[in-house]
């Protein structure tokens, strides 16, 4: 089977004067100075979606809320961070190496402008985003008409990846079925990525504020379809019209937390690949289970229910991959499951030692400079 893979990785920043960079203190122009230092790859297009606003031009772009006038013109973009997106790659090693290279370039651009990239999946200080100024009538109409805007306020507080995969010539109905499968098993998989144990300037009583808050508000999976009659009525939406022919049939897993160690993304892509190949797991859901996601967010693999589900998923994935070299990437997930640990446990431990959230975040990104080779256990 011919797979293709991609990653969209949202990056948060700490300013070098020890301030978390967000919509309360950082402007579009400040982040745009970083983007200006980064290269443009003309060969990326039309594979990468650009959009009408002219913000998503490069592999790096400013993520935030686009504010529109009463007549629909772009007036401002309120930033929360910068997203890195990779091109589509036929192998996991290729996509991880491209992500590493892009992150290294972004880190250098940040250093030149007083910004340090960090790994967190929820704003550790802010608890709400308020539209200021209030929404225009045009913006209110857009929000009534389009489910894409649902959860926008929450999204301004969260940072997370989209892990994308597709199979060549896969029928859209099969992609939708796989999207429903990944949605069903999502609560058992997300703890492998947890990285948001901070809330309102304090240690939260769980492992992922992001997963807890977005349950029922944001989709676990999104599938891009070609025609309107292939859409499925659901809130949050599972199926979305593709914006370019390259998106048709693409499956985006959106429920993982951000990973500061990119090798973890390699393992998670291998997990998703195995689930696509698996023919044994029967679970399907159009909308992700809220209670299970929130249980996972608080307890992770310490919950027997979550742990048993994760074990079932991991076993099925390993069997489906069989002799595929990517099966070796599952080793790190098996270790986490056996030890009942997540990346959030390390963040919690570091905070308990230091008492400084921002200090912990500044050390949260594992050095990505080393070349990665698929087939090596991470």
RODO-2510 file (C-alpha; in nm, 4 decimals, decimal comma):
residues 378
     n   res          X          Y          Z
     1     x     0,0000     0,0000     0,0000
     2     x     0,1236     0,3487    -0,0881
     3     x     0,0971     0,5805     0,2119
     4     x     0,1695     0,9494     0,2382
     5     x     0,2265     1,1337     0,5658
     6     x     0,2291     1,4921     0,6867
     7     x     0,2432     1,6881     1,0116
     8     x     0,1095     2,0261     1,1164
     9     x     0,2841     2,1230     1,4397
    10     x     0,1747     2,4283     1,6402
    11     x     0,4550     2,6049     1,8250
    12     x     0,4158     2,8203     2,1354
    13     x     0,6868     3,0629     2,2468
    14     x     0,8343     3,2190     2,5570
    15     x     0,9800     3,5657     2,5146
    16     x     1,3397     3,5961     2,6281
    17     x     1,2282     3,8253     2,9090
    18     x     1,0467     3,5263     3,0576
    19     x     0,6934     3,5936     2,9377
    20     x     0,4659     3,3420     2,7682
    21     x     0,3946     3,4840     2,4223
    22     x     0,0245     3,4930     2,3426
    23     x    -0,2603     3,7181     2,2302
    24     x    -0,2260     3,9349     2,5427
    25     x     0,1272     4,0541     2,4746
    26     x     0,2422     3,9575     2,1244
    27     x     0,1441     4,1101     1,7929
    28     x     0,1126     3,9672     1,4445
    29     x     0,3966     4,1957     1,3341
    30     x     0,6321     4,0488     1,5953
    31     x     0,5706     3,6915     1,4817
    32     x     0,5794     3,8016     1,1189
    33     x     0,9410     3,9107     1,1662
    34     x     1,0219     3,5445     1,2292
    35     x     0,8295     3,4330     0,9206
    36     x     1,0158     3,6900     0,7081
    37     x     1,3488     3,5237     0,7948
    38     x     1,2316     3,1814     0,6739
    39     x     1,2565     3,0527     0,3158
    40     x     0,9834     3,0019     0,0599
    41     x     0,9782     2,6709    -0,1268
    42     x     0,7941     2,7274    -0,4580
    43     x     0,7831     2,3527    -0,5229
    44     x     0,5511     2,3040    -0,2220
    45     x     0,2529     2,4288    -0,4207
    46     x    -0,0231     2,3487    -0,5006
    47     x     0,0264     2,0692    -0,2445
    48     x     0,0036     2,3127     0,0495
    49     x    -0,3145     2,5168     0,0957
    50     x    -0,2519     2,8937     0,0964
    51     x    -0,5971     3,0452     0,1534
    52     x    -0,7369     3,3870     0,0707
    53     x    -0,5818     3,5924     0,3535
    54     x    -0,2225     3,5545     0,2338
    55     x    -0,1021     3,4362     0,5759
    56     x    -0,0387     3,0703     0,4908
    57     x     0,2238     3,1321     0,2245
    58     x     0,5211     2,9380     0,3648
    59     x     0,5774     2,6118     0,5504
    60     x     0,5556     2,8340     0,8569
    61     x     0,2630     3,0650     0,9207
    62     x     0,1059     3,2600     1,2059
    63     x    -0,1789     3,0772     1,3746
    64     x    -0,4582     3,2808     1,5280
    65     x    -0,7966     3,4457     1,4784
    66     x    -0,8489     3,6384     1,1575
    67     x    -1,0654     3,9468     1,2220
    68     x    -1,2861     4,0690     0,9371
    69     x    -1,4582     4,3973     0,8659
    70     x    -1,8329     4,4396     0,8162
    71     x    -1,7748     4,3797     0,4456
    72     x    -1,5481     4,0779     0,4891
    73     x    -1,2021     4,2282     0,4407
    74     x    -0,9190     4,1034     0,6611
    75     x    -0,8417     4,3707     0,9193
    76     x    -0,6160     4,1888     1,1652
    77     x    -0,4845     3,8514     1,2749
    78     x    -0,4666     3,7973     1,6522
    79     x    -0,1817     3,5493     1,7014
    80     x    -0,1401     3,2580     1,9382
    81     x     0,1753     3,1056     1,7873
    82     x     0,3315     2,9739     1,4678
    83     x     0,2432     2,6547     1,2866
    84     x     0,4927     2,4404     1,0985
    85     x     0,3480     2,2224     0,8253
    86     x     0,5337     1,9630     0,6269
    87     x     0,4842     1,8580     0,2695
    88     x     0,3451     1,5122     0,2050
    89     x     0,6075     1,2418     0,2330
    90     x     0,5929     0,8708     0,1404
    91     x     0,7658     0,7602     0,4604
    92     x     0,7658     0,8509     0,8288
    93     x     1,1398     0,9223     0,8393
    94     x     1,1039     1,1784     0,5619
    95     x     0,8282     1,3729     0,7316
    96     x     1,0049     1,3734     1,0687
    97     x     1,3292     1,4964     0,9149
    98     x     1,1496     1,7758     0,7310
    99     x     0,9760     1,8772     1,0538
   100     x     1,3112     1,8787     1,2353
   101     x     1,4684     2,1001     0,9692
   102     x     1,1765     2,3426     0,9780
   103     x     1,1836     2,3582     1,3565
   104     x     1,5578     2,4275     1,3627
   105     x     1,5067     2,7125     1,1157
   106     x     1,2173     2,8538     1,3198
   107     x     1,4202     2,8276     1,6408
   108     x     1,7005     3,0300     1,4812
   109     x     1,4547     3,2943     1,3589
   110     x     1,3052     3,3091     1,7068
   111     x     1,6435     3,3509     1,8733
   112     x     1,7137     3,6478     1,6468
   113     x     1,3936     3,8143     1,7661
   114     x     1,3815     3,7220     2,1344
   115     x     1,1471     3,4204     2,1145
   116     x     1,2157     3,0697     2,2453
   117     x     0,9971     2,7839     2,1080
   118     x     0,8435     2,5639     2,3786
   119     x     0,6248     2,2569     2,3989
   120     x     0,2867     2,2975     2,5614
   121     x    -0,0623     2,2046     2,4476
   122     x    -0,2583     2,4594     2,6492
   123     x    -0,1826     2,8186     2,7405
   124     x    -0,0417     2,7769     3,0937
   125     x    -0,1562     3,1205     3,2110
   126     x    -0,4691     3,2346     3,0218
   127     x    -0,8049     3,0647     3,0766
   128     x    -1,0170     3,2417     2,8142
   129     x    -0,9998     3,4338     2,4908
   130     x    -1,2432     3,7211     2,4385
   131     x    -1,3040     3,8856     2,1016
   132     x    -1,1779     4,2430     2,1270
   133     x    -1,3337     4,4300     1,9587
   134     x    -1,6590     4,2295     1,9591
   135     x    -1,7464     4,0328     1,6469
   136     x    -1,8768     4,2296     1,3531
   137     x    -2,2130     4,1381     1,2026
   138     x    -2,0277     3,9743     0,9134
   139     x    -1,8198     3,7615     1,1526
   140     x    -2,1306     3,6620     1,3480
   141     x    -2,2976     3,5509     1,0255
   142     x    -1,9966     3,3390     0,9312
   143     x    -2,0117     3,1667     1,2690
   144     x    -2,3799     3,0878     1,2240
   145     x    -2,3204     2,9419     0,8788
   146     x    -1,9979     2,7450     0,9251
   147     x    -1,9087     2,4791     1,1792
   148     x    -1,5424     2,5555     1,1083
   149     x    -1,5671     2,8443     1,3516
   150     x    -1,7007     2,6293     1,6349
   151     x    -1,4421     2,6090     1,9082
   152     x    -1,2375     2,9020     1,7747
   153     x    -1,2235     3,0635     2,1188
   154     x    -1,0935     2,7390     2,2687
   155     x    -0,8444     2,6966     1,9853
   156     x    -0,6797     3,0260     2,0839
   157     x    -0,5762     2,8583     2,4093
   158     x    -0,4607     2,5255     2,2699
   159     x    -0,1587     2,4030     2,0752
   160     x    -0,1646     2,0695     1,9020
   161     x    -0,0620     1,8756     1,5930
   162     x    -0,2522     1,7371     1,2998
   163     x    -0,1002     1,4042     1,2008
   164     x    -0,2052     1,3398     0,8419
   165     x    -0,2042     1,0226     0,6391
   166     x    -0,3665     0,8931     0,3255
   167     x    -0,3540     0,5937     0,0983
   168     x    -0,3242     0,6296    -0,2767
   169     x    -0,6563     0,5750    -0,4555
   170     x    -0,8436     0,5054    -0,1297
   171     x    -1,2211     0,5517    -0,1860
   172     x    -1,3630     0,8385     0,0186
   173     x    -1,6176     0,6135     0,1907
   174     x    -1,3298     0,3967     0,3149
   175     x    -1,1467     0,7060     0,4409
   176     x    -1,4603     0,8126     0,6288
   177     x    -1,4923     0,4672     0,7836
   178     x    -1,1290     0,4857     0,8967
   179     x    -1,1946     0,8330     1,0351
   180     x    -1,4812     0,6928     1,2420
   181     x    -1,2553     0,4092     1,3582
   182     x    -0,9807     0,6460     1,4724
   183     x    -1,2418     0,8645     1,6408
   184     x    -1,3706     0,5686     1,8420
   185     x    -1,0250     0,4620     1,9641
   186     x    -0,8951     0,8151     2,0164
   187     x    -0,9404     0,8227     2,3989
   188     x    -0,7117     0,5222     2,4344
   189     x    -0,4374     0,6723     2,2149
   190     x    -0,4158     1,0346     2,3253
   191     x    -0,2303     0,9752     2,6564
   192     x     0,0812     0,8812     2,4611
   193     x     0,1124     1,2504     2,3703
   194     x    -0,0067     1,4372     2,6809
   195     x     0,1836     1,7602     2,7456
   196     x    -0,0499     2,0121     2,9106
   197     x    -0,0532     1,9648     3,2901
   198     x    -0,0620     2,3407     3,3650
   199     x    -0,3664     2,5663     3,3998
   200     x    -0,4091     2,9285     3,5130
   201     x    -0,0495     2,9465     3,6353
   202     x    -0,0678     2,6306     3,8445
   203     x    -0,0227     2,2568     3,8197
   204     x    -0,3526     2,1006     3,7043
   205     x    -0,4904     1,7883     3,8731
   206     x    -0,4422     1,5809     3,5611
   207     x    -0,2240     1,5312     3,2539
   208     x    -0,3886     1,7165     2,9647
   209     x    -0,5973     2,0295     3,0082
   210     x    -0,6210     2,0410     2,6292
   211     x    -0,7806     1,6981     2,5944
   212     x    -1,0178     1,7679     2,8816
   213     x    -1,1296     2,1044     2,7426
   214     x    -1,1633     2,0095     2,3763
   215     x    -1,3656     1,6899     2,4391
   216     x    -1,6964     1,7399     2,2634
   217     x    -1,5878     2,0807     2,1344
   218     x    -1,3317     1,9918     1,8682
   219     x    -1,3057     1,6870     1,6380
   220     x    -1,0683     1,4019     1,7147
   221     x    -1,0391     1,3252     1,3434
   222     x    -1,1191     1,5047     1,0203
   223     x    -1,1567     1,3467     0,6764
   224     x    -1,1431     1,5544     0,3571
   225     x    -1,4022     1,4594     0,0966
   226     x    -1,4536     1,5573    -0,2666
   227     x    -1,8269     1,6224    -0,2930
   228     x    -2,0956     1,7743    -0,0706
   229     x    -2,3025     1,4544    -0,0767
   230     x    -2,0131     1,2813     0,1039
   231     x    -2,0390     1,5124     0,4052
   232     x    -2,1725     1,3795     0,7357
   233     x    -2,3852     1,5873     0,9697
   234     x    -2,2034     1,5912     1,3032
   235     x    -2,0916     1,8332     1,5725
   236     x    -1,7955     1,8584     1,5807
   237     x    -1,7651     1,7851     1,2087
   238     x    -1,5902     1,4682     1,0935
   239     x    -1,5978     1,5265     0,7165
   240     x    -1,4980     1,8474     0,5405
   241     x    -1,4842     1,9480     0,1749
   242     x    -1,1292     1,9320     0,0412
   243     x    -0,9844     2,2698    -0,0550
   244     x    -0,7476     2,1235    -0,3129
   245     x    -0,7403     1,7913    -0,5054
   246     x    -0,4382     1,6920    -0,2950
   247     x    -0,6559     1,6895     0,0191
   248     x    -0,9211     1,4443    -0,1052
   249     x    -0,9186     1,1309     0,1115
   250     x    -0,6745     1,2737     0,3638
   251     x    -0,7289     1,1708     0,7246
   252     x    -0,6202     1,4153     0,9949
   253     x    -0,5830     1,2923     1,3508
   254     x    -0,6291     1,6065     1,5594
   255     x    -0,6605     1,4833     1,9183
   256     x    -0,2956     1,4317     2,0137
   257     x    -0,1184     1,6889     2,2303
   258     x     0,1913     1,8632     2,0987
   259     x     0,5115     1,6599     2,1296
   260     x     0,8407     1,8295     2,2142
   261     x     1,0249     1,5129     2,1137
   262     x     0,9598     1,4601     1,7431
   263     x     1,0493     1,0914     1,7694
   264     x     0,7198     1,0597     1,9563
   265     x     0,5426     1,1814     1,6418
   266     x     0,7155     0,9037     1,4476
   267     x     0,5754     0,6474     1,6891
   268     x     0,2274     0,7991     1,6708
   269     x     0,2317     0,8009     1,2899
   270     x     0,3285     0,4331     1,2977
   271     x     0,0369     0,3728     1,5339
   272     x    -0,2066     0,5435     1,2962
   273     x    -0,0619     0,3570     0,9990
   274     x    -0,1137     0,0261     1,1780
   275     x    -0,4726     0,1149     1,2667
   276     x    -0,5442     0,1947     0,9017
   277     x    -0,4071    -0,1467     0,8034
   278     x    -0,5819    -0,3327     1,0860
   279     x    -0,8930    -0,5316     0,9938
   280     x    -0,9901    -0,6580     1,3410
   281     x    -1,0939    -0,3632     1,5592
   282     x    -1,4709    -0,3109     1,5276
   283     x    -1,5261     0,0233     1,7056
   284     x    -1,6663     0,3158     1,5071
   285     x    -1,7877     0,6624     1,6183
   286     x    -1,8710     0,9790     1,4281
   287     x    -1,8225     1,1943     1,7386
   288     x    -1,5550     1,1206     1,9991
   289     x    -1,6617     1,0091     2,3455
   290     x    -1,6494     1,3038     2,5845
   291     x    -1,6421     1,1090     2,9110
   292     x    -1,3639     0,8760     2,7942
   293     x    -1,1490     1,1619     2,6678
   294     x    -1,1884     1,3463     2,9960
   295     x    -1,1096     1,0322     3,1934
   296     x    -0,7963     0,9873     2,9845
   297     x    -0,7064     1,3552     3,0326
   298     x    -0,7125     1,3240     3,4093
   299     x    -0,5765     0,9742     3,4684
   300     x    -0,3969     0,8656     3,1526
   301     x    -0,2854     0,5047     3,1602
   302     x    -0,3422     0,4864     3,5366
   303     x    -0,7070     0,4273     3,4437
   304     x    -0,7592     0,0557     3,3810
   305     x    -1,0268     0,1328     3,1242
   306     x    -0,7936     0,3558     2,9238
   307     x    -0,4979     0,1233     2,9748
   308     x    -0,6894    -0,1818     2,8504
   309     x    -0,8139     0,0067     2,5454
   310     x    -0,4629     0,1271     2,4655
   311     x    -0,3295    -0,2255     2,4987
   312     x    -0,5920    -0,3510     2,2545
   313     x    -0,5053    -0,0769     2,0057
   314     x    -0,1319    -0,1366     2,0369
   315     x    -0,1649    -0,5134     1,9917
   316     x    -0,3837    -0,4748     1,6837
   317     x    -0,1469    -0,2174     1,5375
   318     x     0,1599    -0,4308     1,5925
   319     x    -0,0079    -0,7320     1,4316
   320     x    -0,1215    -0,5247     1,1334
   321     x     0,2259    -0,3812     1,0721
   322     x     0,3763    -0,7296     1,1039
   323     x     0,7175    -0,7214     0,9327
   324     x     0,6957    -0,3548     0,8359
   325     x     1,0074    -0,1752     0,9717
   326     x     0,7790     0,0925     1,1198
   327     x     0,6587    -0,1660     1,3736
   328     x     0,9818    -0,0995     1,5664
   329     x     0,8594     0,2541     1,6317
   330     x     0,5890     0,1182     1,8611
   331     x     0,8484     0,0209     2,1231
   332     x     0,8385     0,3581     2,2956
   333     x     0,4579     0,3436     2,3178
   334     x     0,4700    -0,0031     2,4740
   335     x     0,7177     0,1239     2,7329
   336     x     0,4960     0,4201     2,8219
   337     x     0,1956     0,1941     2,8562
   338     x     0,3818    -0,0561     3,0749
   339     x     0,5122     0,2235     3,2986
   340     x     0,1796     0,4136     3,2882
   341     x     0,3659     0,7333     3,2023
   342     x     0,3123     1,0152     2,9535
   343     x     0,5253     1,3173     2,8540
   344     x     0,3142     1,5195     3,0988
   345     x     0,4568     1,3205     3,3894
   346     x     0,8041     1,4562     3,3110
   347     x     0,6660     1,8114     3,2951
   348     x     0,4919     1,7667     3,6305
   349     x     0,8060     1,6280     3,7906
   350     x     1,0177     1,9140     3,6562
   351     x     0,7698     2,1682     3,7945
   352     x     0,7655     2,0000     4,1359
   353     x     1,1460     2,0340     4,1427
   354     x     1,1673     2,3934     4,0221
   355     x     0,8317     2,5600     4,0884
   356     x     0,8606     2,7487     3,7576
   357     x     0,6186     2,6761     3,4735
   358     x     0,8053     2,8913     3,2240
   359     x     1,1350     2,7397     3,3328
   360     x     0,9948     2,3932     3,2647
   361     x     0,8601     2,5005     2,9260
   362     x     1,1936     2,6473     2,8196
   363     x     1,3428     2,2990     2,8620
   364     x     1,0484     2,1168     2,7049
   365     x     1,1741     2,0676     2,3487
   366     x     1,4138     1,7783     2,2961
   367     x     1,6986     1,8801     2,0666
   368     x     1,5745     1,8028     1,7154
   369     x     1,9031     1,8432     1,5339
   370     x     1,9936     1,4762     1,4951
   371     x     1,8933     1,3017     1,1724
   372     x     1,6178     1,0467     1,2190
   373     x     1,6077     0,7030     1,0603
   374     x     1,2865     0,5013     1,0445
   375     x     1,2964     0,1474     1,1710
   376     x     1,4920     0,2448     1,4813
   377     x     1,3022     0,2159     1,8064
   378     x     1,2503     0,5564     1,9618
***
